[in-house]
Amino acid sequence: MQVVTLGDPCPRPPAGAAATIGFFDGVHLGHRVVIETARRLAEEEDALSAVVTFDRHPASVVRPASAPPLLTDLGQRLERLAETGVDLCVVVPFDEDRSREEADDFVSEVLVECLAVRAVVVGADFHFGHRRRGDVALLRRLGAELGFEVHGLDLAGPGAPTVAGGEPISSTAIRRALAAGDLVTANAMLGRAHEVRGVVERGDGRGASLLGYPTANVAVASDVALPAAGIYAGWYLRPDHLPLPAALSLGWRPTFAPAAERLLLEAHVLDFHGDLYGEEARVRFVARLRDELRFDAVDALVAQMGADVTAVRSLLDQAPTR
Protein backbone atom coordinates (compact mmCIF):
# COMPACT_ATOMS: atom_id res chain seq x y z
CA MET A 1 0.00 0.00 0.00
CA GLN A 2 1.35 3.40 -0.97
CA VAL A 3 0.89 6.05 1.72
CA VAL A 4 0.91 9.76 0.86
CA THR A 5 0.24 12.76 3.06
CA LEU A 6 -2.00 15.44 1.62
CA GLY A 7 0.25 18.39 0.88
CA ASP A 8 2.91 16.18 -0.68
CA PRO A 9 2.68 15.60 -4.45
CA CYS A 10 -0.62 13.83 -5.10
CA PRO A 11 -0.61 10.58 -7.08
CA ARG A 12 -3.59 11.47 -9.32
CA PRO A 13 -3.82 7.97 -10.82
CA PRO A 14 -4.10 8.04 -14.63
CA ALA A 15 -7.03 5.59 -14.51
CA GLY A 16 -8.58 7.30 -11.48
CA ALA A 17 -9.54 5.73 -8.18
CA ALA A 18 -12.40 4.17 -6.28
CA ALA A 19 -12.09 5.68 -2.82
CA THR A 20 -13.58 5.56 0.63
CA ILE A 21 -13.27 8.25 3.32
CA GLY A 22 -13.23 7.99 7.09
CA PHE A 23 -11.20 7.88 10.26
CA PHE A 24 -11.48 4.07 10.34
CA ASP A 25 -10.64 3.75 14.02
CA GLY A 26 -9.98 0.06 14.65
CA VAL A 27 -10.32 -0.90 10.97
CA HIS A 28 -13.06 -3.23 12.21
CA LEU A 29 -15.20 -5.67 10.22
CA GLY A 30 -17.68 -2.94 9.26
CA HIS A 31 -14.89 -0.77 7.87
CA ARG A 32 -13.62 -3.74 5.91
CA VAL A 33 -16.96 -4.12 4.14
CA VAL A 34 -16.70 -0.51 2.91
CA ILE A 35 -13.07 -0.89 1.88
CA GLU A 36 -13.71 -4.19 0.10
CA THR A 37 -16.55 -2.56 -1.86
CA ALA A 38 -14.14 0.19 -2.98
CA ARG A 39 -11.60 -2.46 -3.96
CA ARG A 40 -14.17 -4.35 -6.01
CA LEU A 41 -15.30 -1.20 -7.83
CA ALA A 42 -11.68 -0.27 -8.52
CA GLU A 43 -11.04 -3.68 -10.03
CA GLU A 44 -14.14 -3.39 -12.22
CA GLU A 45 -13.00 0.04 -13.47
CA ASP A 46 -9.31 -0.94 -13.76
CA ALA A 47 -8.62 1.91 -11.33
CA LEU A 48 -6.73 2.18 -8.05
CA SER A 49 -8.43 1.48 -4.74
CA ALA A 50 -7.87 4.26 -2.21
CA VAL A 51 -8.59 5.11 1.41
CA VAL A 52 -8.71 8.71 2.61
CA THR A 53 -8.14 9.02 6.35
CA PHE A 54 -6.96 11.61 8.88
CA ASP A 55 -3.81 11.86 10.96
CA ARG A 56 -5.85 12.41 14.15
CA HIS A 57 -9.45 12.00 15.20
CA PRO A 58 -11.36 15.10 14.04
CA ALA A 59 -13.05 15.28 17.45
CA SER A 60 -9.64 15.85 19.08
CA VAL A 61 -9.58 19.21 17.26
CA VAL A 62 -13.28 20.11 17.13
CA ARG A 63 -14.28 19.00 20.65
CA PRO A 64 -11.14 17.80 22.46
CA ALA A 65 -12.81 17.50 25.86
CA SER A 66 -15.12 14.77 24.57
CA ALA A 67 -12.93 13.12 21.94
CA PRO A 68 -13.27 9.31 22.11
CA PRO A 69 -10.34 7.11 23.14
CA LEU A 70 -8.57 5.55 20.16
CA LEU A 71 -8.81 1.90 19.17
CA THR A 72 -5.77 2.35 16.92
CA ASP A 73 -3.13 5.03 16.61
CA LEU A 74 -2.10 6.20 13.14
CA GLY A 75 0.63 3.60 12.79
CA GLN A 76 -1.74 0.78 13.72
CA ARG A 77 -4.42 2.09 11.37
CA LEU A 78 -2.03 2.18 8.45
CA GLU A 79 -0.89 -1.37 9.19
CA ARG A 80 -4.48 -2.61 9.35
CA LEU A 81 -5.45 -0.71 6.21
CA ALA A 82 -2.51 -2.26 4.35
CA GLU A 83 -3.83 -5.69 5.35
CA THR A 84 -7.04 -5.01 3.40
CA GLY A 85 -5.11 -4.97 0.11
CA VAL A 86 -6.02 -1.37 -0.76
CA ASP A 87 -3.60 0.24 -3.24
CA LEU A 88 -3.29 3.74 -1.83
CA CYS A 89 -3.88 5.64 1.41
CA VAL A 90 -4.06 9.43 1.56
CA VAL A 91 -3.50 10.78 5.08
CA VAL A 92 -5.10 14.20 5.58
CA PRO A 93 -3.59 16.36 8.35
CA PHE A 94 -6.53 17.56 10.45
CA ASP A 95 -6.18 20.93 12.17
CA GLU A 96 -8.29 24.02 12.89
CA ASP A 97 -8.12 25.16 9.26
CA ARG A 98 -9.22 21.77 8.00
CA SER A 99 -12.08 21.70 10.51
CA ARG A 100 -13.46 24.88 8.92
CA GLU A 101 -13.20 23.58 5.35
CA GLU A 102 -16.50 23.27 3.51
CA ALA A 103 -17.43 19.81 2.31
CA ASP A 104 -17.47 20.69 -1.38
CA ASP A 105 -13.95 22.17 -1.11
CA PHE A 106 -12.75 18.93 0.47
CA VAL A 107 -14.25 16.94 -2.40
CA SER A 108 -12.58 19.16 -4.99
CA GLU A 109 -9.17 19.14 -3.31
CA VAL A 110 -8.89 15.54 -2.14
CA LEU A 111 -11.18 13.40 -4.26
CA VAL A 112 -11.06 15.19 -7.61
CA GLU A 113 -7.69 16.94 -7.77
CA CYS A 114 -5.63 14.43 -5.80
CA LEU A 115 -7.29 11.12 -6.69
CA ALA A 116 -9.21 11.74 -9.94
CA VAL A 117 -11.89 9.73 -8.22
CA ARG A 118 -14.39 7.71 -10.26
CA ALA A 119 -16.33 6.13 -7.40
CA VAL A 120 -16.78 6.98 -3.71
CA VAL A 121 -17.92 4.44 -1.11
CA VAL A 122 -19.03 5.54 2.38
CA GLY A 123 -21.49 4.53 5.06
CA ALA A 124 -25.02 5.82 4.57
CA ASP A 125 -24.71 8.04 7.67
CA PHE A 126 -21.32 9.48 6.67
CA HIS A 127 -20.81 13.20 7.41
CA PHE A 128 -17.83 15.43 6.73
CA GLY A 129 -16.72 19.02 6.28
CA HIS A 130 -17.41 22.13 8.35
CA ARG A 131 -20.17 21.50 10.90
CA ARG A 132 -20.61 18.05 9.30
CA ARG A 133 -22.67 19.58 6.51
CA GLY A 134 -21.35 17.11 3.95
CA ASP A 135 -23.26 13.86 3.55
CA VAL A 136 -24.13 11.21 0.97
CA ALA A 137 -26.70 13.48 -0.70
CA LEU A 138 -24.07 16.19 -1.20
CA LEU A 139 -21.59 13.65 -2.53
CA ARG A 140 -24.15 12.44 -5.06
CA ARG A 141 -24.90 15.98 -6.19
CA LEU A 142 -21.21 16.73 -6.62
CA GLY A 143 -20.63 13.37 -8.26
CA ALA A 144 -23.22 14.17 -10.90
CA GLU A 145 -21.43 17.45 -11.60
CA LEU A 146 -17.84 16.21 -11.42
CA GLY A 147 -18.15 12.74 -12.88
CA PHE A 148 -18.00 10.20 -10.09
CA GLU A 149 -20.56 7.76 -8.68
CA VAL A 150 -21.41 7.43 -5.01
CA HIS A 151 -22.28 4.32 -3.02
CA GLY A 152 -23.77 4.87 0.44
CA LEU A 153 -23.77 1.55 2.30
CA ASP A 154 -26.27 0.90 5.07
CA LEU A 155 -24.02 -0.49 7.80
CA ALA A 156 -26.82 -0.70 10.38
CA GLY A 157 -29.62 -2.24 8.34
CA PRO A 158 -30.48 -5.75 7.08
CA GLY A 159 -27.47 -7.54 5.65
CA ALA A 160 -24.97 -5.31 7.45
CA PRO A 161 -22.20 -7.04 9.45
CA THR A 162 -23.18 -7.80 13.04
CA VAL A 163 -21.97 -9.91 15.94
CA ALA A 164 -23.85 -12.40 18.09
CA GLY A 165 -27.02 -10.74 19.29
CA GLY A 166 -27.37 -8.73 16.09
CA GLU A 167 -25.62 -5.55 17.27
CA PRO A 168 -24.27 -3.50 14.33
CA ILE A 169 -20.50 -3.14 14.26
CA SER A 170 -19.09 0.32 14.95
CA SER A 171 -16.10 1.93 16.64
CA THR A 172 -18.46 3.34 19.28
CA ALA A 173 -19.87 -0.12 20.03
CA ILE A 174 -16.35 -1.53 20.36
CA ARG A 175 -15.33 1.21 22.80
CA ARG A 176 -18.48 0.56 24.82
CA ALA A 177 -17.76 -3.19 24.95
CA LEU A 178 -14.17 -2.60 26.03
CA ALA A 179 -15.23 -0.21 28.78
CA ALA A 180 -17.63 -2.88 30.06
CA GLY A 181 -14.93 -5.57 29.98
CA ASP A 182 -16.82 -7.40 27.22
CA LEU A 183 -13.79 -8.55 25.30
CA VAL A 184 -15.76 -11.22 23.45
CA THR A 185 -17.92 -8.61 21.71
CA ALA A 186 -15.10 -6.11 21.16
CA ASN A 187 -12.78 -8.68 19.58
CA ALA A 188 -15.58 -10.15 17.47
CA MET A 189 -16.30 -6.70 16.01
CA LEU A 190 -12.64 -6.00 15.42
CA GLY A 191 -12.08 -9.37 13.82
CA ARG A 192 -8.96 -9.80 15.98
CA ALA A 193 -7.72 -9.26 19.52
CA HIS A 194 -7.68 -5.66 20.72
CA GLU A 195 -4.08 -4.45 20.74
CA VAL A 196 -2.38 -1.58 22.55
CA ARG A 197 1.23 -0.42 22.34
CA GLY A 198 3.68 1.31 24.61
CA VAL A 199 7.22 1.43 25.93
CA VAL A 200 8.18 -0.83 28.83
CA GLU A 201 9.03 1.34 31.83
CA ARG A 202 10.63 0.51 35.15
CA GLY A 203 8.14 -0.16 37.92
CA ASP A 204 8.72 -0.58 41.63
CA GLY A 205 10.25 -4.04 41.20
CA ARG A 206 7.63 -5.67 43.42
CA GLY A 207 6.55 -8.24 40.82
CA ALA A 208 9.83 -10.12 40.74
CA SER A 209 11.22 -9.54 44.23
CA LEU A 210 8.09 -9.82 46.37
CA LEU A 211 5.61 -11.80 44.30
CA GLY A 212 7.83 -14.01 42.16
CA TYR A 213 6.09 -12.93 38.97
CA PRO A 214 8.14 -10.29 37.11
CA THR A 215 6.04 -7.95 35.00
CA ALA A 216 6.64 -5.55 32.14
CA ASN A 217 5.02 -2.20 32.87
CA VAL A 218 3.71 -1.01 29.50
CA ALA A 219 3.13 2.75 29.30
CA VAL A 220 0.08 3.14 27.09
CA ALA A 221 -0.79 6.61 25.78
CA SER A 222 -3.62 8.31 27.65
CA ASP A 223 -5.77 8.68 24.51
CA VAL A 224 -5.85 4.92 23.80
CA ALA A 225 -8.91 2.80 24.59
CA LEU A 226 -8.23 0.18 27.26
CA PRO A 227 -10.52 -2.59 28.48
CA ALA A 228 -12.07 -2.42 31.93
CA ALA A 229 -9.75 -3.04 34.87
CA GLY A 230 -9.17 -6.72 35.43
CA ILE A 231 -6.96 -9.73 34.76
CA TYR A 232 -6.62 -10.95 31.18
CA ALA A 233 -4.98 -13.61 29.06
CA GLY A 234 -3.14 -12.19 26.09
CA TRP A 235 -0.12 -12.02 23.88
CA TYR A 236 2.96 -9.87 24.42
CA LEU A 237 4.77 -9.01 21.19
CA ARG A 238 8.38 -7.89 21.31
CA PRO A 239 9.88 -5.71 18.53
CA ASP A 240 10.45 -8.87 16.47
CA HIS A 241 6.64 -9.33 16.63
CA LEU A 242 6.92 -12.87 17.98
CA PRO A 243 3.81 -13.40 20.19
CA LEU A 244 4.59 -14.61 23.70
CA PRO A 245 1.86 -15.79 26.09
CA ALA A 246 1.21 -13.38 28.94
CA ALA A 247 -0.94 -12.86 32.00
CA LEU A 248 -2.08 -9.23 31.92
CA SER A 249 -3.05 -7.09 34.87
CA LEU A 250 -4.85 -3.87 34.05
CA GLY A 251 -5.80 -1.86 37.07
CA TRP A 252 -5.01 0.20 40.16
CA ARG A 253 -3.09 -2.37 42.28
CA PRO A 254 -5.52 -2.08 45.23
CA THR A 255 -3.58 -4.54 47.39
CA PHE A 256 -0.71 -2.11 47.74
CA ALA A 257 -0.75 1.34 49.33
CA PRO A 258 -0.78 3.80 47.83
CA ALA A 259 -2.80 2.46 44.94
CA ALA A 260 -1.84 3.55 41.41
CA GLU A 261 -2.95 7.01 40.34
CA ARG A 262 -3.72 5.83 36.82
CA LEU A 263 -4.71 2.58 35.17
CA LEU A 264 -1.57 0.44 34.83
CA LEU A 265 -0.91 -2.33 32.33
CA GLU A 266 1.46 -4.99 33.64
CA ALA A 267 2.34 -8.05 31.59
CA HIS A 268 3.81 -11.21 33.08
CA VAL A 269 5.34 -12.97 30.07
CA LEU A 270 5.16 -16.69 30.72
CA ASP A 271 8.45 -18.59 30.88
CA PHE A 272 10.44 -15.54 29.81
CA HIS A 273 13.72 -14.54 31.44
CA GLY A 274 15.32 -11.38 30.17
CA ASP A 275 15.33 -7.60 30.06
CA LEU A 276 12.35 -5.89 28.41
CA TYR A 277 13.00 -2.34 29.65
CA GLY A 278 12.81 0.38 27.03
CA GLU A 279 11.42 -1.73 24.23
CA GLU A 280 8.26 -0.99 22.29
CA ALA A 281 5.71 -3.62 23.27
CA ARG A 282 2.46 -4.70 21.65
CA VAL A 283 -0.09 -6.26 23.97
CA ARG A 284 -3.12 -8.17 22.67
CA PHE A 285 -6.09 -8.85 24.96
CA VAL A 286 -7.51 -12.30 24.22
CA ALA A 287 -9.79 -13.19 27.17
CA ARG A 288 -10.87 -11.68 30.47
CA LEU A 289 -10.26 -13.89 33.50
CA ARG A 290 -11.68 -11.89 36.40
CA ASP A 291 -12.11 -8.52 38.08
CA GLU A 292 -9.21 -6.88 39.86
CA LEU A 293 -9.34 -7.82 43.55
CA ARG A 294 -7.84 -6.51 46.76
CA PHE A 295 -6.06 -9.06 48.94
CA ASP A 296 -5.41 -8.68 52.66
CA ALA A 297 -2.22 -10.73 52.49
CA VAL A 298 0.55 -11.01 49.92
CA ASP A 299 0.44 -14.83 50.13
CA ALA A 300 -3.18 -14.80 49.01
CA LEU A 301 -2.31 -12.56 46.05
CA VAL A 302 0.57 -14.85 45.04
CA ALA A 303 -1.71 -17.89 45.18
CA GLN A 304 -4.26 -16.15 42.98
CA MET A 305 -1.56 -15.10 40.52
CA GLY A 306 -0.48 -18.73 40.25
CA ALA A 307 -4.05 -19.75 39.46
CA ASP A 308 -4.29 -16.95 36.91
CA VAL A 309 -1.12 -18.09 35.13
CA THR A 310 -2.47 -21.64 34.95
CA ALA A 311 -5.71 -20.32 33.45
CA VAL A 312 -3.78 -18.21 30.92
CA ARG A 313 -1.80 -21.26 29.77
CA SER A 314 -5.01 -23.18 29.21
CA LEU A 315 -6.80 -20.34 27.41
CA LEU A 316 -3.93 -19.50 25.07
CA ASP A 317 -3.06 -23.09 24.22
CA GLN A 318 -5.53 -23.05 21.33
CA ALA A 319 -6.00 -19.30 20.89
CA PRO A 320 -4.92 -17.56 17.67
CA THR A 321 -2.08 -15.08 18.10
CA ARG A 322 -3.97 -12.31 16.28
C-alpha positions as CSV (number, residue, x, y, z in Angstrom):
1,M,0.0,0.0,0.0
2,Q,1.3,3.4,-1.0
3,V,0.9,6.1,1.7
4,V,0.9,9.8,0.9
5,T,0.2,12.8,3.1
6,L,-2.0,15.4,1.6
7,G,0.2,18.4,0.9
8,D,2.9,16.2,-0.7
9,P,2.7,15.6,-4.5
10,C,-0.6,13.8,-5.1
11,P,-0.6,10.6,-7.1
12,R,-3.6,11.5,-9.3
13,P,-3.8,8.0,-10.8
14,P,-4.1,8.0,-14.6
15,A,-7.0,5.6,-14.5
16,G,-8.6,7.3,-11.5
17,A,-9.5,5.7,-8.2
18,A,-12.4,4.2,-6.3
19,A,-12.1,5.7,-2.8
20,T,-13.6,5.6,0.6
21,I,-13.3,8.3,3.3
22,G,-13.2,8.0,7.1
23,F,-11.2,7.9,10.3
24,F,-11.5,4.1,10.3
25,D,-10.6,3.7,14.0
26,G,-10.0,0.1,14.7
27,V,-10.3,-0.9,11.0
28,H,-13.1,-3.2,12.2
29,L,-15.2,-5.7,10.2
30,G,-17.7,-2.9,9.3
31,H,-14.9,-0.8,7.9
32,R,-13.6,-3.7,5.9
33,V,-17.0,-4.1,4.1
34,V,-16.7,-0.5,2.9
35,I,-13.1,-0.9,1.9
36,E,-13.7,-4.2,0.1
37,T,-16.5,-2.6,-1.9
38,A,-14.1,0.2,-3.0
39,R,-11.6,-2.5,-4.0
40,R,-14.2,-4.4,-6.0
41,L,-15.3,-1.2,-7.8
42,A,-11.7,-0.3,-8.5
43,E,-11.0,-3.7,-10.0
44,E,-14.1,-3.4,-12.2
45,E,-13.0,0.0,-13.5
46,D,-9.3,-0.9,-13.8
47,A,-8.6,1.9,-11.3
48,L,-6.7,2.2,-8.1
49,S,-8.4,1.5,-4.7
50,A,-7.9,4.3,-2.2
51,V,-8.6,5.1,1.4
52,V,-8.7,8.7,2.6
53,T,-8.1,9.0,6.3
54,F,-7.0,11.6,8.9
55,D,-3.8,11.9,11.0
56,R,-5.8,12.4,14.1
57,H,-9.5,12.0,15.2
58,P,-11.4,15.1,14.0
59,A,-13.0,15.3,17.5
60,S,-9.6,15.9,19.1
61,V,-9.6,19.2,17.3
62,V,-13.3,20.1,17.1
63,R,-14.3,19.0,20.6
64,P,-11.1,17.8,22.5
65,A,-12.8,17.5,25.9
66,S,-15.1,14.8,24.6
67,A,-12.9,13.1,21.9
68,P,-13.3,9.3,22.1
69,P,-10.3,7.1,23.1
70,L,-8.6,5.5,20.2
71,L,-8.8,1.9,19.2
72,T,-5.8,2.3,16.9
73,D,-3.1,5.0,16.6
74,L,-2.1,6.2,13.1
75,G,0.6,3.6,12.8
76,Q,-1.7,0.8,13.7
77,R,-4.4,2.1,11.4
78,L,-2.0,2.2,8.5
79,E,-0.9,-1.4,9.2
80,R,-4.5,-2.6,9.3
81,L,-5.5,-0.7,6.2
82,A,-2.5,-2.3,4.4
83,E,-3.8,-5.7,5.3
84,T,-7.0,-5.0,3.4
85,G,-5.1,-5.0,0.1
86,V,-6.0,-1.4,-0.8
87,D,-3.6,0.2,-3.2
88,L,-3.3,3.7,-1.8
89,C,-3.9,5.6,1.4
90,V,-4.1,9.4,1.6
91,V,-3.5,10.8,5.1
92,V,-5.1,14.2,5.6
93,P,-3.6,16.4,8.4
94,F,-6.5,17.6,10.5
95,D,-6.2,20.9,12.2
96,E,-8.3,24.0,12.9
97,D,-8.1,25.2,9.3
98,R,-9.2,21.8,8.0
99,S,-12.1,21.7,10.5
100,R,-13.5,24.9,8.9
101,E,-13.2,23.6,5.4
102,E,-16.5,23.3,3.5
103,A,-17.4,19.8,2.3
104,D,-17.5,20.7,-1.4
105,D,-13.9,22.2,-1.1
106,F,-12.8,18.9,0.5
107,V,-14.3,16.9,-2.4
108,S,-12.6,19.2,-5.0
109,E,-9.2,19.1,-3.3
110,V,-8.9,15.5,-2.1
111,L,-11.2,13.4,-4.3
112,V,-11.1,15.2,-7.6
113,E,-7.7,16.9,-7.8
114,C,-5.6,14.4,-5.8
115,L,-7.3,11.1,-6.7
116,A,-9.2,11.7,-9.9
117,V,-11.9,9.7,-8.2
118,R,-14.4,7.7,-10.3
119,A,-16.3,6.1,-7.4
120,V,-16.8,7.0,-3.7
121,V,-17.9,4.4,-1.1
122,V,-19.0,5.5,2.4
123,G,-21.5,4.5,5.1
124,A,-25.0,5.8,4.6
125,D,-24.7,8.0,7.7
126,F,-21.3,9.5,6.7
127,H,-20.8,13.2,7.4
128,F,-17.8,15.4,6.7
129,G,-16.7,19.0,6.3
130,H,-17.4,22.1,8.4
131,R,-20.2,21.5,10.9
132,R,-20.6,18.0,9.3
133,R,-22.7,19.6,6.5
134,G,-21.3,17.1,4.0
135,D,-23.3,13.9,3.5
136,V,-24.1,11.2,1.0
137,A,-26.7,13.5,-0.7
138,L,-24.1,16.2,-1.2
139,L,-21.6,13.6,-2.5
140,R,-24.1,12.4,-5.1
141,R,-24.9,16.0,-6.2
142,L,-21.2,16.7,-6.6
143,G,-20.6,13.4,-8.3
144,A,-23.2,14.2,-10.9
145,E,-21.4,17.5,-11.6
146,L,-17.8,16.2,-11.4
147,G,-18.1,12.7,-12.9
148,F,-18.0,10.2,-10.1
149,E,-20.6,7.8,-8.7
150,V,-21.4,7.4,-5.0
151,H,-22.3,4.3,-3.0
152,G,-23.8,4.9,0.4
153,L,-23.8,1.6,2.3
154,D,-26.3,0.9,5.1
155,L,-24.0,-0.5,7.8
156,A,-26.8,-0.7,10.4
157,G,-29.6,-2.2,8.3
158,P,-30.5,-5.7,7.1
159,G,-27.5,-7.5,5.6
160,A,-25.0,-5.3,7.5
161,P,-22.2,-7.0,9.4
162,T,-23.2,-7.8,13.0
163,V,-22.0,-9.9,15.9
164,A,-23.9,-12.4,18.1
165,G,-27.0,-10.7,19.3
166,G,-27.4,-8.7,16.1
167,E,-25.6,-5.6,17.3
168,P,-24.3,-3.5,14.3
169,I,-20.5,-3.1,14.3
170,S,-19.1,0.3,15.0
171,S,-16.1,1.9,16.6
172,T,-18.5,3.3,19.3
173,A,-19.9,-0.1,20.0
174,I,-16.3,-1.5,20.4
175,R,-15.3,1.2,22.8
176,R,-18.5,0.6,24.8
177,A,-17.8,-3.2,24.9
178,L,-14.2,-2.6,26.0
179,A,-15.2,-0.2,28.8
180,A,-17.6,-2.9,30.1
181,G,-14.9,-5.6,30.0
182,D,-16.8,-7.4,27.2
183,L,-13.8,-8.5,25.3
184,V,-15.8,-11.2,23.4
185,T,-17.9,-8.6,21.7
186,A,-15.1,-6.1,21.2
187,N,-12.8,-8.7,19.6
188,A,-15.6,-10.2,17.5
189,M,-16.3,-6.7,16.0
190,L,-12.6,-6.0,15.4
191,G,-12.1,-9.4,13.8
192,R,-9.0,-9.8,16.0
193,A,-7.7,-9.3,19.5
194,H,-7.7,-5.7,20.7
195,E,-4.1,-4.4,20.7
196,V,-2.4,-1.6,22.5
197,R,1.2,-0.4,22.3
198,G,3.7,1.3,24.6
199,V,7.2,1.4,25.9
200,V,8.2,-0.8,28.8
201,E,9.0,1.3,31.8
202,R,10.6,0.5,35.2
203,G,8.1,-0.2,37.9
204,D,8.7,-0.6,41.6
205,G,10.2,-4.0,41.2
206,R,7.6,-5.7,43.4
207,G,6.5,-8.2,40.8
208,A,9.8,-10.1,40.7
209,S,11.2,-9.5,44.2
210,L,8.1,-9.8,46.4
211,L,5.6,-11.8,44.3
212,G,7.8,-14.0,42.2
213,Y,6.1,-12.9,39.0
214,P,8.1,-10.3,37.1
215,T,6.0,-7.9,35.0
216,A,6.6,-5.6,32.1
217,N,5.0,-2.2,32.9
218,V,3.7,-1.0,29.5
219,A,3.1,2.7,29.3
220,V,0.1,3.1,27.1
221,A,-0.8,6.6,25.8
222,S,-3.6,8.3,27.7
223,D,-5.8,8.7,24.5
224,V,-5.8,4.9,23.8
225,A,-8.9,2.8,24.6
226,L,-8.2,0.2,27.3
227,P,-10.5,-2.6,28.5
228,A,-12.1,-2.4,31.9
229,A,-9.7,-3.0,34.9
230,G,-9.2,-6.7,35.4
231,I,-7.0,-9.7,34.8
232,Y,-6.6,-11.0,31.2
233,A,-5.0,-13.6,29.1
234,G,-3.1,-12.2,26.1
235,W,-0.1,-12.0,23.9
236,Y,3.0,-9.9,24.4
237,L,4.8,-9.0,21.2
238,R,8.4,-7.9,21.3
239,P,9.9,-5.7,18.5
240,D,10.5,-8.9,16.5
241,H,6.6,-9.3,16.6
242,L,6.9,-12.9,18.0
243,P,3.8,-13.4,20.2
244,L,4.6,-14.6,23.7
245,P,1.9,-15.8,26.1
246,A,1.2,-13.4,28.9
247,A,-0.9,-12.9,32.0
248,L,-2.1,-9.2,31.9
249,S,-3.0,-7.1,34.9
250,L,-4.8,-3.9,34.1
251,G,-5.8,-1.9,37.1
252,W,-5.0,0.2,40.2
253,R,-3.1,-2.4,42.3
254,P,-5.5,-2.1,45.2
255,T,-3.6,-4.5,47.4
256,F,-0.7,-2.1,47.7
257,A,-0.8,1.3,49.3
258,P,-0.8,3.8,47.8
259,A,-2.8,2.5,44.9
260,A,-1.8,3.5,41.4
261,E,-2.9,7.0,40.3
262,R,-3.7,5.8,36.8
263,L,-4.7,2.6,35.2
264,L,-1.6,0.4,34.8
265,L,-0.9,-2.3,32.3
266,E,1.5,-5.0,33.6
267,A,2.3,-8.1,31.6
268,H,3.8,-11.2,33.1
269,V,5.3,-13.0,30.1
270,L,5.2,-16.7,30.7
271,D,8.5,-18.6,30.9
272,F,10.4,-15.5,29.8
273,H,13.7,-14.5,31.4
274,G,15.3,-11.4,30.2
275,D,15.3,-7.6,30.1
276,L,12.3,-5.9,28.4
277,Y,13.0,-2.3,29.6
278,G,12.8,0.4,27.0
279,E,11.4,-1.7,24.2
280,E,8.3,-1.0,22.3
281,A,5.7,-3.6,23.3
282,R,2.5,-4.7,21.6
283,V,-0.1,-6.3,24.0
284,R,-3.1,-8.2,22.7
285,F,-6.1,-8.8,25.0
286,V,-7.5,-12.3,24.2
287,A,-9.8,-13.2,27.2
288,R,-10.9,-11.7,30.5
289,L,-10.3,-13.9,33.5
290,R,-11.7,-11.9,36.4
291,D,-12.1,-8.5,38.1
292,E,-9.2,-6.9,39.9
293,L,-9.3,-7.8,43.5
294,R,-7.8,-6.5,46.8
295,F,-6.1,-9.1,48.9
296,D,-5.4,-8.7,52.7
297,A,-2.2,-10.7,52.5
298,V,0.6,-11.0,49.9
299,D,0.4,-14.8,50.1
300,A,-3.2,-14.8,49.0
301,L,-2.3,-12.6,46.1
302,V,0.6,-14.8,45.0
303,A,-1.7,-17.9,45.2
304,Q,-4.3,-16.2,43.0
305,M,-1.6,-15.1,40.5
306,G,-0.5,-18.7,40.2
307,A,-4.1,-19.7,39.5
308,D,-4.3,-16.9,36.9
309,V,-1.1,-18.1,35.1
310,T,-2.5,-21.6,35.0
311,A,-5.7,-20.3,33.4
312,V,-3.8,-18.2,30.9
313,R,-1.8,-21.3,29.8
314,S,-5.0,-23.2,29.2
315,L,-6.8,-20.3,27.4
316,L,-3.9,-19.5,25.1
317,D,-3.1,-23.1,24.2
318,Q,-5.5,-23.1,21.3
319,A,-6.0,-19.3,20.9
320,P,-4.9,-17.6,17.7
321,T,-2.1,-15.1,18.1
322,R,-4.0,-12.3,16.3
